[in-house]
């Protein structure tokens, strides 16, 4: 681009806004937060593993409610599988 070009002469591709991930309607996956599998979506684990992981999160949570959203996400995933 030469310094004499005007901004309104930009190609069409620069006139369109870039798509942003937060503008998407796609659900954001909940990720496992601990150990070697940290960053893995909960949907990638089998149900037995999720039940075991839920127990681990409950122990880490103790009497607080810090991990309540993660526990709820595990419960939702297990419920969506209908106990399978």
N, C-alpha and C positions, 0 to 999 in steps of 0.2 A: 504494500500500500504506500503510495507516495504521500508526502505531507500536505499536498494540495487537495486531496480527496475530501469531500464533505461526508459527514456522518450519515446523512440520508442516502448516500450512494452505497452503503454496505450491502453485501449480498443478502438475499432473503433469509438464509440460514441464521444470520446474526440478529434478525428482527424477531424471531420466535423465541419465547422464553424457554430456558432449559427445564426439562421435567425434573421435579424434586421428589425424592422418595416419600416424604411426608404428605405429598399431594395424592398419593396413590390410595386406592380403596382396598388394596390387598392387605390381608391380616399380617401383622408382624409376629413372627414365630418367637415363642419363649425359649430361651436357651438355658442349658444346664450351666451352673456357675462354678463348679468345684472340680478339682483334680485334672487328670489327663484328658477327660472328655469335655472340659469346659468349652463353651461356645457351640456345643452340639444341640440342635433343636430337640425338644422333648418328644416330638413325633418320631424321632429316629430310634427311640428306646422301646423295647418290648414292655408289656404290662408288668411282668414280674420285676424287671429292673426298676420301673417307675415306683412300684410299691416299696421296694428296698430304698430307693433314693428319697422317697417321701419320709421314711423313718429317719434317714440321715439328716434331712432338713429340719424335722421336728426336734431332733437332739441339738442341732446347732442353734435353733430358735430359742430353746429353753422356755422361760416364762414370758418372753417378749413376743412381739408380733412383727419383727423385722422381716422375716421370710414368709409372712402370711400370703403375699401375692404369688410367690413361687409354689407354695403348698396348694393354693387355689388353682393355679395353672396345671399342676400335676393332677389334682382331682378332676378338673375339667377334661383333661386328656383321657384319663381313665374312664370317666363317665361317657365320653364320646365313643369309646370302643365297646360299650355295653358289657363290660366285665370280661372281655376277651383278652 
